[in-house]
């Protein structure tokens, strides 16, 4: 490695504020999919650090793509033309391209699922279109195939190809002789190696995004990746090297599934740490606030800047019950961060909290321009004593204070930025508002209980952290669940069912109409019913998750349909709800009920207004808790044995065959 490269390596070791953890590459002896062509750009000689999981997915001219090769963000899409969820995400990927333009490229890889009979021939026609006419012709045929998902027979495929102006003889040859089978099989093998078993499945600069996610889910990752790319560009990495660089050390095969447990070295989320305050730190909010958030941050870190609007939301939500106390942790690879920290503390010394937060806001608004000249200019604009300000920067006046705060953060295991201690409880990174409110609400309840017992508000923080941890505390590892445990969950007498009434295998499906993973498993459920017939019976159980605001009303609406018209109407309504997961408003719940037909709408509306079925829905959820099971959605109890998540057919087959034997 050259001297220049080694310096660059040191600078970029924790790009964009990801100072804790790193991505470990899990390399296989032969990377599936590499044979179809070398990557078009060599990776720059740097290491991209971060606590996000990335995969190294080869991209070459062998794959159809949309967008420039030197795009800052590459989205590899594993998809197929017969999957309704793949079609559902098309407007979202279009919105991504319309929003980000040349900053994004989409690379297509085929993963025709076995139970979609026409998916593989459709993929062959699309790849023949690419062979004959490049990207333009591929995407033209791509759009036609998705527009006609229910008509992908041989004759139709040949017709679409002819209409697109393709050489008909070559299209027929591709279908008859499997011209593109090797390439398609290679894509599928790569998908399996990466753990991308369902469709659609995306890798955004190597980061997984499963299913037909909304635009916001793509936007969050893309914005983060653009920030990382911009940082790399500033350090001299060429645009055409970005994708190869960020994925250079990525995983090349899916990590083995592990039981849920804290990662080594990560703090126990319930642990309280002793984070003492001297009383002279900049703060926003009253000293007798019930909840104190100690923010350990860096003015040059983009993720620290990103979380600032969230902190404002916190303060708007909780008012005088919350205060934010600032501590500095200028990371060494942010060359202007230390000077910025000195500038903010001098503003605090001259004009108190008001002066500090004014300078704080100015610097976060201009993170890429924290030069000494600009700091002095902003000091003058804010009415500070500029000679004193200059001297403070020149003398590193607050160096000792900054060093002490960094040492405290390090001793508590909070080496990256931003890091937060909420009444002593650690929260790492630029977390969303929900992550903050979860901890704040828990701590608020504890604080109010202390006040009720006589602790003065001004002493709450001191009391809570008095016996706190003074070093990193790792949460105890959760025991792995017993895969063979049989849970005793009685089947209700009056629940929607599908399959044999006297089946030897009863599968209780706990699901949520707004959960994307629940919709994803529906084709697998249909395959199970088709494969096993009357040997199995599915029993629907409701498990609406609290963060899906429309899931509870949808569950009650489906129960009313079942109460009025039985199984046939229920499953018809079930299918409508899953087909319209993003539009489960009250108005649409009524509209879908009318589409089922034969529903007494007056009674239907009354049931929703009165919450007639809420107790039954809650009883389903309570049955799981009573049995001692901890689940998400979807979850299946196959003769009492738990199968969690949108598992492939093979996982159900193993469990069902075992149940039939026993």
QUIVENBEL-V852457 format. One record per backbone hydrogen bond with DSSP energy under -0.5 kcal/mol. CO is the residue of the C=O (numbers start at 0). NH is the residue of the N-H. E is the energy in kcal/mol with one decimal. If there is no record, write none. Layout:
# QUIVENBEL-V852457
CO:NH:E, CO:NH:E
This chain:
# QUIVENBEL-V852457
1:5:-2.3, 2:6:-2.1, 3:7:-2.1, 4:8:-2.5, 5:9:-1.8, 6:10:-1.8, 7:11:-2.3, 8:12:-0.8, 11:14:-1.6, 11:48:-0.7, 13:16:-1.1, 14:17:-1.8, 16:18:-1.9, 16:416:-0.8, 18:20:-0.5, 20:49:-0.6, 22:24:-0.6, 24:26:-0.7, 25:251:-1.6, 29:31:-0.6, 30:33:-1.8, 32:35:-0.8, 33:36:-1.6, 43:45:-2.3, 45:47:-0.5, 46:48:-0.8, 53:250:-2.8, 54:56:-0.9, 55:57:-0.6, 58:39:-0.7, 59:62:-1.5, 63:107:-2.7, 65:105:-2.7, 67:70:-1.5, 72:74:-0.5, 72:104:-2.1, 73:75:-0.6, 73:204:-3.2, 74:76:-0.6, 74:106:-3.2, 75:77:-0.6, 75:202:-2.0, 76:78:-0.6, 76:108:-2.7, 77:199:-0.6, 77:200:-1.9, 78:110:-2.5, 79:82:-0.5, 82:86:-1.5, 83:87:-2.1, 84:88:-1.2, 86:89:-1.2, 88:91:-0.5, 88:92:-2.3, 89:93:-2.3, 90:94:-2.0, 91:95:-2.2, 92:96:-2.2, 93:97:-2.9, 94:98:-2.4, 95:99:-2.6, 96:100:-2.2, 99:102:-2.1, 100:103:-1.6, 102:72:-2.2, 104:74:-3.0, 105:65:-2.2, 106:76:-3.3, 108:78:-2.3, 112:115:-1.8, 114:116:-0.8, 115:118:-1.5, 115:119:-0.6, 117:121:-1.9, 118:122:-2.1, 119:123:-2.2, 120:124:-2.2, 121:125:-2.3, 122:126:-2.5, 123:127:-1.9, 124:128:-2.2, 125:129:-1.8, 126:130:-2.2, 127:131:-2.3, 128:132:-2.8, 129:133:-2.1, 132:136:-1.1, 133:137:-2.2, 134:138:-2.7, 135:139:-1.6, 136:140:-2.3, 137:141:-3.1, 138:142:-2.2, 139:143:-1.6, 140:144:-2.8, 141:145:-2.1, 142:146:-1.9, 143:147:-0.8, 144:147:-0.8, 145:148:-1.0, 147:150:-2.3, 152:156:-2.7, 153:157:-2.3, 154:158:-2.0, 155:159:-2.7, 156:160:-2.2, 157:161:-2.3, 158:162:-2.4, 159:163:-1.6, 160:165:-2.4, 161:164:-1.5, 165:167:-0.7, 166:170:-1.9, 167:171:-2.5, 168:172:-2.1, 169:173:-2.4, 170:174:-1.9, 171:175:-2.8, 172:176:-3.1, 173:177:-0.8, 173:178:-0.7, 177:180:-1.4, 177:181:-0.5, 179:183:-2.5, 180:184:-3.4, 181:185:-2.1, 182:186:-2.1, 183:187:-2.4, 184:188:-2.6, 185:189:-2.3, 186:190:-2.6, 187:191:-2.5, 188:192:-2.4, 189:193:-2.0, 190:194:-0.6, 190:195:-2.8, 191:194:-0.9, 192:253:-3.1, 194:196:-1.5, 199:210:-2.1, 200:77:-3.2, 201:208:-2.4, 202:75:-2.5, 202:204:-0.8, 203:206:-1.8, 205:54:-1.6, 206:203:-3.1, 208:201:-2.9, 210:212:-2.2, 213:216:-0.9, 213:217:-1.2, 214:218:-3.2, 215:219:-2.2, 216:220:-1.3, 217:221:-3.0, 218:222:-2.8, 219:223:-1.7, 220:224:-2.6, 221:225:-2.6, 222:226:-1.8, 223:227:-1.9, 224:228:-2.7, 225:229:-2.7, 226:230:-1.8, 227:231:-2.1, 228:232:-2.6, 229:233:-2.1, 230:234:-1.2, 231:236:-2.3, 232:235:-1.6, 237:240:-1.8, 237:241:-0.6, 238:241:-1.4, 240:244:-2.5, 241:245:-2.8, 242:246:-1.7, 244:247:-0.8, 246:249:-2.2, 250:55:-3.2, 262:265:-2.2, 265:474:-0.7, 267:270:-1.4, 271:468:-3.2, 272:274:-1.0, 273:275:-0.6, 281:325:-2.6, 283:323:-2.7, 285:288:-1.5, 290:292:-0.5, 290:322:-2.1, 291:293:-0.7, 291:422:-3.1, 292:294:-0.7, 292:324:-3.0, 293:295:-0.6, 293:420:-1.9, 294:296:-0.6, 294:326:-2.8, 295:417:-0.5, 295:418:-2.1, 296:328:-2.8, 297:300:-1.2, 300:304:-1.7, 301:305:-1.9, 302:306:-1.3, 303:307:-0.6, 304:307:-0.7, 306:310:-1.9, 307:311:-1.9, 308:312:-1.9, 309:313:-2.2, 310:314:-2.3, 311:315:-2.5, 312:316:-2.3, 313:317:-2.5, 314:318:-2.1, 317:320:-2.0, 318:321:-1.5, 320:290:-2.3, 322:292:-3.1, 322:324:-0.5, 323:283:-2.3, 324:294:-3.2, 326:296:-2.3, 330:333:-2.0, 332:334:-0.9, 333:336:-1.6, 333:337:-0.6, 335:339:-2.0, 336:340:-2.3, 337:341:-2.1, 338:342:-2.3, 339:343:-2.5, 340:344:-2.1, 341:345:-2.2, 342:346:-2.2, 343:347:-1.9, 344:348:-2.3, 345:349:-2.3, 346:350:-2.6, 347:351:-2.1, 350:354:-1.4, 351:355:-2.3, 352:356:-2.7, 353:357:-1.7, 354:358:-2.0, 355:359:-2.9, 356:360:-2.3, 357:361:-1.8, 358:362:-2.5, 359:363:-2.2, 360:364:-1.7, 361:365:-0.5, 362:365:-0.8, 363:366:-0.7, 365:368:-2.2, 366:369:-0.6, 368:370:-0.9, 370:374:-2.5, 371:375:-2.4, 372:376:-2.1, 373:377:-2.7, 374:378:-2.0, 375:379:-2.1, 376:380:-2.2, 377:381:-1.7, 378:383:-2.6, 379:382:-1.7, 383:385:-1.1, 384:388:-2.3, 385:389:-3.1, 386:390:-2.1, 387:391:-2.3, 388:392:-1.9, 389:393:-2.7, 390:394:-2.6, 391:396:-2.6, 392:395:-0.8, 395:398:-2.2, 397:401:-2.8, 398:402:-2.5, 399:403:-2.3, 400:404:-2.2, 401:405:-2.4, 402:406:-2.3, 403:407:-2.2, 404:408:-2.3, 405:409:-2.7, 406:410:-2.4, 407:411:-1.3, 408:413:-2.6, 409:412:-1.6, 410:471:-0.6, 412:414:-1.0, 417:428:-2.7, 418:295:-3.1, 419:426:-2.7, 420:293:-2.6, 420:422:-0.8, 421:424:-1.9, 423:272:-2.7, 424:421:-3.2, 426:419:-2.5, 428:430:-2.2, 431:434:-0.8, 431:435:-1.3, 432:436:-2.9, 433:437:-2.0, 434:438:-1.2, 435:439:-3.0, 436:440:-2.8, 437:441:-1.4, 438:442:-2.6, 439:443:-2.9, 440:444:-1.8, 441:445:-1.6, 442:446:-2.6, 443:447:-2.6, 444:448:-1.7, 445:449:-1.9, 446:450:-2.4, 447:451:-2.3, 448:452:-1.1, 449:454:-2.3, 450:453:-1.7, 455:458:-1.9, 456:459:-1.5, 458:462:-2.3, 459:463:-2.6, 460:464:-2.2, 461:465:-0.8, 464:467:-2.4, 468:273:-3.1, 471:473:-0.5, 472:267:-3.5, 480:482:-0.8, 481:484:-1.5, 484:486:-0.6, 484:641:-0.6, 486:488:-1.2, 487:489:-0.5, 489:491:-0.5, 495:539:-2.6, 497:537:-3.6, 499:502:-1.3, 503:505:-0.5, 504:506:-0.5, 504:536:-2.1, 505:507:-0.6, 505:638:-2.8, 506:508:-0.7, 506:538:-2.9, 507:509:-0.7, 507:636:-2.2, 508:510:-0.7, 508:540:-2.9, 509:633:-0.6, 509:634:-2.0, 510:542:-2.8, 511:514:-1.5, 514:518:-1.5, 515:519:-1.7, 516:520:-1.2, 518:521:-0.9, 520:524:-2.2, 521:525:-2.4, 522:526:-1.9, 523:527:-2.3, 524:528:-2.4, 525:529:-2.3, 526:530:-2.5, 527:531:-2.8, 528:532:-2.1, 531:534:-2.2, 532:499:-0.6, 532:535:-1.3, 534:504:-1.7, 535:499:-2.0, 536:506:-3.4, 537:497:-2.0, 537:539:-0.5, 538:508:-2.7, 540:510:-2.2, 544:547:-1.8, 546:548:-0.9, 547:550:-1.6, 547:551:-0.6, 549:553:-1.9, 550:554:-2.3, 551:555:-2.2, 552:556:-2.5, 553:557:-2.4, 554:558:-1.9, 555:559:-1.9, 556:560:-2.0, 557:561:-2.3, 558:562:-2.7, 559:563:-1.9, 560:564:-2.8, 561:565:-2.4, 564:568:-0.7, 565:569:-2.3, 566:570:-2.8, 567:571:-1.6, 568:572:-2.6, 569:573:-3.2, 570:574:-2.1, 571:575:-1.8, 572:576:-2.6, 573:577:-2.2, 574:578:-1.9, 575:579:-0.8, 576:579:-0.8, 577:580:-0.9, 579:582:-2.2, 580:583:-0.5, 582:584:-0.6, 584:588:-2.5, 585:589:-1.9, 586:590:-2.0, 587:591:-3.0, 588:592:-1.6, 589:593:-2.1, 590:594:-1.8, 591:595:-1.5, 592:596:-1.2, 598:600:-1.1, 599:603:-2.3, 600:604:-2.7, 601:605:-2.0, 602:606:-2.2, 603:607:-1.8, 604:608:-2.6, 605:609:-2.3, 606:610:-0.9, 606:611:-2.0, 610:613:-1.5, 610:614:-0.5, 612:616:-2.2, 613:617:-3.0, 614:618:-1.9, 615:619:-1.5, 616:620:-1.5, 617:621:-2.4, 618:622:-1.9, 619:623:-1.0, 620:624:-1.6, 621:625:-2.8, 622:626:-1.4, 623:627:-0.5, 623:628:-2.0, 624:627:-1.2, 628:630:-0.5, 633:644:-2.7, 634:509:-3.1, 635:637:-0.7, 635:642:-3.1, 636:507:-2.2, 636:638:-0.9, 637:640:-1.8, 639:486:-3.1, 640:637:-3.1, 642:635:-2.8, 644:646:-2.2, 647:650:-1.0, 647:651:-1.2, 648:652:-2.8, 649:653:-2.1, 650:654:-1.7, 651:655:-3.2, 652:656:-2.9, 653:657:-2.0, 654:658:-2.0, 655:659:-2.6, 656:660:-1.9, 657:661:-1.5
